[in-house]
Amino acid sequence: MRGERNAFALLDESSKVALITQLLEQDPGLLRVAQVVQKSHSGPLPSPEDFADYERALVGSCERILKMAERQQEVAYDLN
């Protein structure tokens, strides 16, 4: 295959679109779409969205998380 030319690369743009459209019509499962989402958050508490998720999963968990953070902060102040 090394010496062979790529026939697709030789097509003009409209021919490429037509060929891809034809292939997808023959087999709609041919096209796979993937989406990757990356979030970043820094701080002593979860992001607001994560906080809401915790509360939905377990009512009262936000209050518990806040109390835990407050206790950790008190300990940090006591050590200084």
C-alpha positions in Angstrom: 0.0 0.0 0.0 3.0 2.3 0.4 3.3 3.0 -3.3 -0.4 3.3 -3.9 -2.0 6.7 -4.2 -4.9 7.6 -2.0 -7.9 7.9 -4.4 -9.9 9.9 -1.8 -7.2 12.6 -1.6 -7.4 13.1 -5.4 -11.1 14.0 -5.2 -12.3 17.6 -5.2 -14.2 18.7 -2.1 -17.7 18.3 -3.5 -16.9 14.8 -4.6 -15.5 14.0 -1.1 -18.7 15.3 0.5 -20.9 13.3 -2.0 -18.9 10.1 -1.3 -19.1 10.5 2.5 -22.8 11.2 2.3 -23.4 8.1 0.2 -21.4 5.9 2.6 -23.3 7.3 5.6 -26.6 6.7 3.9 -25.6 3.0 3.3 -24.4 2.5 6.8 -25.5 5.2 9.4 -23.5 3.4 12.1 -20.3 4.2 10.2 -20.1 7.6 11.9 -19.1 7.6 15.5 -19.0 10.8 17.5 -17.1 11.1 20.8 -17.1 14.1 23.1 -14.6 14.5 25.9 -15.3 17.0 28.6 -12.7 18.0 31.1 -13.4 20.1 34.1 -11.0 21.6 36.6 -11.7 23.1 40.0 -9.4 24.1 42.8 -10.3 24.9 46.3 -11.3 23.5 49.7 -14.9 23.0 48.6 -16.5 21.2 45.6 -17.6 23.3 42.7 -21.2 24.6 42.9 -22.3 22.0 40.3 -20.7 19.2 42.3 -22.3 20.6 45.5 -25.7 20.3 43.9 -25.0 16.8 42.8 -24.0 15.8 46.3 -27.2 17.3 47.7 -29.3 15.5 45.1 -27.6 12.2 46.0 -27.9 12.6 49.7 -30.0 15.4 51.3 -28.0 17.2 53.9 -24.6 16.3 52.5 -23.8 20.0 51.6 -24.2 21.0 55.3 -22.0 18.1 56.3 -19.3 19.1 53.8 -19.4 22.7 55.0 -19.0 21.6 58.6 -16.1 19.4 57.7 -14.3 22.3 55.9 -15.0 24.6 58.9 -13.5 22.0 61.3 -10.4 21.5 59.1 -10.0 25.3 59.0 -10.2 25.5 62.8 -7.6 22.8 63.2 -5.3 24.6 60.7 -5.6 27.9 62.7 -5.0 26.0 66.0 -1.7 24.6 64.6 -0.4 28.0 63.8 
